[in-house]
Amino acid sequence: MDADFVVFISHRTLMTALTILLPILGSALLVGILVGLFQAVTSIQEVTLTFIPKIAVVGLVILFLIPWMLDIVTRFSLLIFDQITMLGR
């Protein structure tokens, strides 16, 4: 196992994790900004107001994207297993 192999696997792992997490984190960020803007406009300073919309939106995004996320994780797992078999030769 050389350094190129480790860099390749590390890069693919980070890219896969970012690909899966960015839609979830992006939706939470967008909802947080919108709720913060709503709070600033209406002068409602309730701390817990941001939690319920964020949880609901993140839950819906995960629910709708589960097939896509499973496809990405499956392809990544197959890539890793293929690399392991090549390493053993």
C-alpha positions, -999 to 999 in steps of 0.1 A, spaced: 0 0 0 16 32 -11 9 69 -5 -11 73 -37 -35 46 -27 -41 62 7 -46 96 -8 -71 82 -33 -91 64 -7 -90 94 16 -102 117 -12 -130 94 -22 -141 91 14 -142 128 20 -160 135 -13 -186 109 -6 -192 122 29 -195 158 16 -218 147 -12 -242 131 12 -240 158 39 -242 190 18 -280 188 10 -288 182 46 -266 209 60 -276 233 32 -313 229 40 -307 234 77 -286 265 69 -313 279 46 -341 273 72 -319 289 99 -314 320 79 -351 323 70 -362 318 106 -335 343 118 -347 368 92 -383 363 104 -372 368 140 -354 400 131 -384 414 112 -410 405 138 -388 411 169 -396 377 182 -366 366 202 -376 330 211 -345 308 211 -364 275 206 -382 288 175 -354 277 151 -353 241 163 -387 228 152 -385 241 116 -349 228 112 -357 194 125 -387 191 103 -369 203 71 -338 181 78 -361 151 85 -380 157 52 -347 161 32 -333 129 46 -366 111 39 -367 122 3 -330 117 -3 -326 82 13 -326 63 -21 -300 87 -35 -278 85 -4 -280 47 -4 -270 46 -40 -239 68 -33 -229 47 -3 -234 15 -22 -212 27 -51 -185 39 -26 -186 5 -8 -182 -14 -41 -153 9 -50 -136 2 -17 -141 -36 -20 -127 -35 -56 -97 -16 -43 -92 -41 -15 -92 -70 -40 -67 -52 -62 -45 -45 -33 -44 -82 -24 -31 -92 -59 
